[in-house]
Amino acid sequence: MDAVEIACVIYFYSRKQRKKNKKRYWIHPLLETRNEFGQFASCFQELKKHQDKFFGYVRMSVSSFEELLTVLYDTIKGQDTKFR
């Protein structure tokens, strides 16, 4: 093999390796669905699966959030009114 053939083999091998590398994303797929379904509805269940993303979003752990929700539930739940 001459130098040109070796260079071609190395080039194509390195190109193949780059394609195998895990693709990184600019926007997390979890956040891409916000526009379709609304921010809270689409994100909350998925955020619970990703502990680090959940903490970055609400600044507390899932267990702390659940505990806070149980304490405040009666205060923040919707109420039936006679208004429109």
N, C-alpha and C positions, 0 to 999 in steps of 0.2 A: 504494500500500500504506500502510496506517495503522500506527501504532506497535505495535499488538497483533499484527498479522500478521508484522511484521518480528521481533518478539520470539519468536514461535512458530517462525519459520524458523531463527533463530539457535539457539534451544533444541534443535530437532530435529537440526540440523547438528552441534552440539557433542556431542549424545548419540550420534550415528552415529560421530563421530570417536573417542569414548571406547571404543566397542565394537571398533573396528579396532585399537586399541592392543594390543600383545603382552600376553597374560595372564601375570602373574607368579604363582609358586606359593610357598606357605608351606613345603612340604616338597618337596625335589627328588624327581622321579619315580624316580630311581635308588634312593633310600632307602625309598620306599614299599613295595617288594617284599620287604623284609627279613622281615616277619612270615610271608609265604607260603613262601619258599624257604630261609630261614636267612640270617643276615647275610653270612657269607663267600661262600657259593655264589652268591648273587644279586648281590652287590656287586662282587666282584673283577674280573670281565671288563668290566663297565661302568665301573668306576673307572679301568681302564687307558685307556679312551677319553677321559676327562676328567682331564687332567693336574693341574689345580688341585685338584680333589676328591681325587684319588689322593694328592697331596702332603699335603693336610689330614688324610687318613685314616691314612697310615703314616709321615708325616714324612720321606719321601725320594722321589726321582724314580723313575720306572719303571725306568730303566736301572740305577740303584743297587740297587733291589730285586731285579732279575733277577740282577745280579752277586752279591749277597749270598746269594740262593737257590742259585745254582750252587755256591758255596763250602760252604754248610751242608747241602746236600741229603742227603749220605750220613749225616750225624749225626742229622737230624731225620726221616728217612723211617720209615715203619711197619715193624715187625719181626714175623716169624712166630714165635709162641711155642707152647709146649705147654700153656699155661694155657687155661682156658675161653675 
